[in-house]
Amino acid sequence: MIKTIYGTKDILPVEISKWNRIETLVRSQMSLHNYTEIRTPVFEETKLFKRGIGESTDIVSKEMYTFLDRSETSVTLKPEMTACVVRSVLEHSLDKQSSLNKLFYISPMFRQERPQAGRLRQFHQFGAEAIGVSSPLLDAEMIIIAYSILKSIGLNNLEIRINSLGIPTTRENYKQILREYLSDKFQKLSDDSKKRFETNILRIFDSKDEHDQEILIGAPTLLEYLDDDSRSKFEIVKSILNDSNIPFSVDPKLVRGLDYYTETTFEIISKSVGTQSALCGGGRYDLLAEQIGDRSIPGVGFAAGIERILLACENEKIDLSSNKGVKIYLIRLDPNLSVKTFELANKLRQLGLETELDYNNRSVKAQMREANKLGAKYVLFVGGEEFCRDEIVLKNMKDSSQQIISLMEIENINNYLVD
């Protein structure tokens, strides 16, 4: 028996209405804020992610699905989307066509992590990117959009954490200060944090090791050393969020797991998910375009994990499933009327009505069971004395009332439907 690859899963028909519901809410919010959809290839050249995300990150060093294609080019299944979107903007000169490109996506991603609840090796994200303008207004807009989507889904147990990582020169000065603070504690750090001490010391704040976190309790924070412009922008973001009634807290130790972030960074976590609590994260990345392309373009964005959101919904008892069912189920009373019943179903579908019928020549009783199972609002009985008179019987499944309809009037059937 061939089964799904470890760390992946099928999204079955019984679940798909939940996914569709989330995607509909995402598209609605993106439309309100004038973001248009972009779709990029599932795989890219590996150097895009090495340059963009950073070779010292866990994603690039441990988690990517990378292989050589037949032309001996190293390609990688995309582990995140921001670098792909920026690459597309650069390649197609979208920044030269418009000063600001507001884009969104819904896409699968791939990381070879240890699978657990809310985290798979093929997972799905939606997100947005605003590329071309370096404005704290857009930073705040990203947080507002992400929070609005999660609230529209019905989630309540949310917490927004924000921070500023400043500009590169400020950050480099701070790294030296942090390195001095940790130098006499180096031997007590975890093995991963010892490696990060040299490669990317800020990532030590991301450590899941409890002892590392104890060591960091008294550490100086980057917020204390921000340049004046970054501090001013951060104050604008906080002011807008307050005025928009968006609840948040400042977390000086929030650094995110990607190297391309500058200034504003944020996460939205759910207390309903457990250890994998981050539903959404993002921030500003004004240096990313220059790292992967030939020119500098500022940008800000976020990404949210759909599987984690669904897990949070499950834990908060939020029902996203659709009970729509089919509008009309055709009950064939005479086995010899199979073709006629199909032709009638096809006509109803052409009228825009969700219609189903039996394809297995089952009994009337079995057909009625199927109609109930599918949540049909109406059934049409095809056959019997009525059909001999070119008529059919329409039954309302809610109140069991029945109406006789002439086949000549079938195109006006909507007049007989209450809802």
JOUR-V781431 format. One record per backbone hydrogen bond with DSSP energy under -1.0 kcal/mol. CO is the residue of the C=O (numbers start at 1). NH is the residue of the N-H. If there is no record, write none. Layout:
BEGIN
co=CO nh=NH
co=CO nh=NH
END
This chain:
BEGIN
co=5 nh=8
co=7 nh=121
co=7 nh=122
co=12 nh=15
co=12 nh=16
co=15 nh=18
co=15 nh=19
co=16 nh=20
co=17 nh=21
co=18 nh=22
co=19 nh=23
co=20 nh=24
co=21 nh=25
co=22 nh=26
co=23 nh=27
co=24 nh=28
co=25 nh=29
co=26 nh=30
co=27 nh=31
co=28 nh=32
co=29 nh=33
co=30 nh=35
co=31 nh=34
co=36 nh=104
co=42 nh=78
co=44 nh=76
co=45 nh=48
co=46 nh=50
co=47 nh=51
co=48 nh=52
co=49 nh=53
co=49 nh=54
co=53 nh=259
co=54 nh=57
co=57 nh=61
co=58 nh=62
co=58 nh=63
co=59 nh=64
co=63 nh=112
co=65 nh=77
co=67 nh=75
co=69 nh=72
co=73 nh=69
co=74 nh=46
co=75 nh=67
co=76 nh=44
co=78 nh=110
co=81 nh=85
co=82 nh=86
co=83 nh=87
co=84 nh=88
co=85 nh=89
co=86 nh=90
co=87 nh=91
co=88 nh=92
co=89 nh=94
co=90 nh=93
co=94 nh=98
co=101 nh=131
co=102 nh=36
co=103 nh=129
co=104 nh=38
co=105 nh=127
co=107 nh=125
co=109 nh=123
co=111 nh=113
co=116 nh=119
co=119 nh=116
co=121 nh=111
co=123 nh=109
co=124 nh=306
co=125 nh=107
co=126 nh=304
co=127 nh=105
co=128 nh=302
co=129 nh=103
co=130 nh=300
co=131 nh=101
co=133 nh=135
co=135 nh=138
co=135 nh=139
co=136 nh=140
co=137 nh=141
co=138 nh=142
co=139 nh=143
co=140 nh=144
co=141 nh=145
co=142 nh=146
co=143 nh=147
co=144 nh=148
co=145 nh=149
co=146 nh=150
co=147 nh=151
co=148 nh=152
co=149 nh=153
co=150 nh=155
co=156 nh=158
co=157 nh=271
co=159 nh=269
co=160 nh=249
co=161 nh=267
co=162 nh=251
co=163 nh=265
co=166 nh=263
co=167 nh=171
co=168 nh=172
co=169 nh=173
co=170 nh=174
co=171 nh=175
co=172 nh=176
co=173 nh=177
co=174 nh=178
co=175 nh=179
co=176 nh=180
co=177 nh=181
co=178 nh=182
co=179 nh=183
co=182 nh=185
co=185 nh=188
co=186 nh=189
co=190 nh=194
co=191 nh=195
co=192 nh=196
co=193 nh=197
co=195 nh=198
co=195 nh=199
co=196 nh=200
co=200 nh=203
co=201 nh=204
co=202 nh=205
co=203 nh=206
co=204 nh=207
co=209 nh=213
co=210 nh=214
co=211 nh=215
co=212 nh=216
co=216 nh=219
co=221 nh=224
co=222 nh=225
co=227 nh=231
co=228 nh=232
co=229 nh=233
co=230 nh=234
co=231 nh=235
co=232 nh=236
co=233 nh=237
co=234 nh=238
co=235 nh=239
co=236 nh=240
co=237 nh=241
co=238 nh=242
co=239 nh=243
co=240 nh=244
co=241 nh=246
co=242 nh=245
co=249 nh=162
co=251 nh=254
co=263 nh=165
co=264 nh=284
co=265 nh=163
co=266 nh=282
co=267 nh=161
co=268 nh=279
co=268 nh=280
co=269 nh=159
co=275 nh=277
co=277 nh=270
co=279 nh=305
co=280 nh=268
co=281 nh=303
co=282 nh=266
co=283 nh=301
co=284 nh=262
co=285 nh=288
co=287 nh=291
co=288 nh=292
co=289 nh=293
co=298 nh=132
co=299 nh=285
co=300 nh=130
co=301 nh=283
co=302 nh=128
co=303 nh=281
co=304 nh=126
co=305 nh=309
co=306 nh=310
co=307 nh=311
co=308 nh=312
co=309 nh=313
co=310 nh=314
co=311 nh=315
co=312 nh=316
co=313 nh=318
co=314 nh=317
co=326 nh=377
co=327 nh=378
co=328 nh=356
co=329 nh=380
co=331 nh=382
co=334 nh=337
co=337 nh=341
co=338 nh=342
co=339 nh=343
co=340 nh=344
co=341 nh=345
co=342 nh=346
co=343 nh=347
co=344 nh=348
co=345 nh=349
co=346 nh=350
co=347 nh=351
co=348 nh=353
co=349 nh=352
co=354 nh=327
co=354 nh=328
co=356 nh=330
co=363 nh=367
co=364 nh=368
co=365 nh=369
co=366 nh=370
co=367 nh=371
co=368 nh=372
co=369 nh=373
co=370 nh=374
co=371 nh=376
co=372 nh=375
co=374 nh=326
co=377 nh=397
co=378 nh=329
co=379 nh=395
co=380 nh=331
co=381 nh=393
co=382 nh=333
co=384 nh=388
co=386 nh=391
co=387 nh=390
co=390 nh=407
co=392 nh=405
co=393 nh=381
co=394 nh=403
co=395 nh=379
co=396 nh=400
co=401 nh=396
co=403 nh=394
co=405 nh=392
co=406 nh=409
co=407 nh=410
co=409 nh=412
co=410 nh=413
co=412 nh=415
co=413 nh=416
END
